[in-house]
Amino acid sequence: MTHHHRQIARTRLLLVFCLPWLVACAQVQPWERGNLAKPQMAIDPQPMQSTLSSHVHNSREGTASGGAGEGGGCGCY
């Protein structure tokens, strides 16, 4: 493979990886931003409930999630 062919292959590979990011970009109009700012649109719309559920699950299963004193595996709260 010549240097020119390698350069073309690299360019094609770069386009394959970058194209999805470029296509996914969209311009949001000012009147649409209110809908995107709603709590339901968040990655985790209820972070406190998720944290509590994770703590209860980890305590019951006996796994550690990084917190000191979490987990026992006894099946109790």
C-alpha distance (Angstrom), angle and dihedral (degrees) to the residues before:
residue distance angle dihedral
M1 . . .
T2 3.77 . .
H3 3.77 125.3 .
H4 3.80 90.5 -106.6
H5 3.83 92.6 54.4
R6 3.82 91.2 48.1
Q7 3.78 90.3 51.5
I8 3.81 91.3 51.2
A9 3.81 90.6 48.2
R10 3.82 91.0 50.8
T11 3.79 91.2 49.1
R12 3.80 91.6 50.9
L13 3.78 91.4 48.0
L14 3.79 90.7 50.0
L15 3.80 90.6 50.6
V16 3.81 91.5 49.7
F17 3.81 91.0 54.7
C18 3.82 97.6 40.1
L19 3.80 99.8 41.9
P20 3.84 96.3 76.4
W21 3.81 90.4 54.5
L22 3.78 92.4 49.9
V23 3.80 93.4 47.9
A24 3.82 92.6 47.6
C25 3.80 93.1 58.1
A26 3.78 114.8 101.5
Q27 3.74 132.4 175.4
V28 3.80 111.8 -122.3
Q29 3.76 116.8 -146.2
P30 3.84 118.5 -133.7
W31 3.82 92.8 -112.3
E32 3.84 90.6 53.0
R33 3.79 95.2 54.1
G34 3.79 93.3 79.1
N35 3.80 90.5 63.9
L36 3.80 92.1 49.8
A37 3.80 92.0 50.1
K38 3.81 93.4 60.3
P39 3.82 116.4 114.6
Q40 3.82 90.4 -119.9
M41 3.79 89.4 65.2
A42 3.80 93.8 59.2
I43 3.80 120.1 107.9
D44 3.79 88.2 -117.3
P45 3.82 107.3 21.2
Q46 3.82 93.3 -173.0
P47 3.82 107.0 35.5
M48 3.82 96.2 165.5
Q49 3.80 92.9 52.1
S50 3.81 90.6 46.7
T51 3.80 90.8 51.2
L52 3.81 91.8 50.2
S53 3.81 92.7 46.7
S54 3.79 90.4 48.9
H55 3.81 91.1 49.7
V56 3.81 92.4 49.8
H57 3.81 91.8 46.8
N58 3.80 93.0 48.3
S59 3.79 91.9 46.9
R60 3.79 92.8 51.2
E61 3.78 95.5 43.5
G62 3.79 94.9 44.5
T63 3.77 94.9 -124.0
A64 3.76 125.2 138.0
S65 3.77 118.6 -128.7
G66 3.76 95.7 -172.8
G67 3.79 97.0 -80.1
A68 3.79 121.1 118.2
G69 3.77 114.6 -113.0
E70 3.79 95.7 13.0
G71 3.70 121.3 135.0
G72 3.73 132.7 29.7
G73 3.75 103.4 165.1
C74 3.79 93.6 -135.2
G75 3.80 93.1 124.3
C76 3.78 93.4 -122.4
Y77 3.77 130.7 113.8
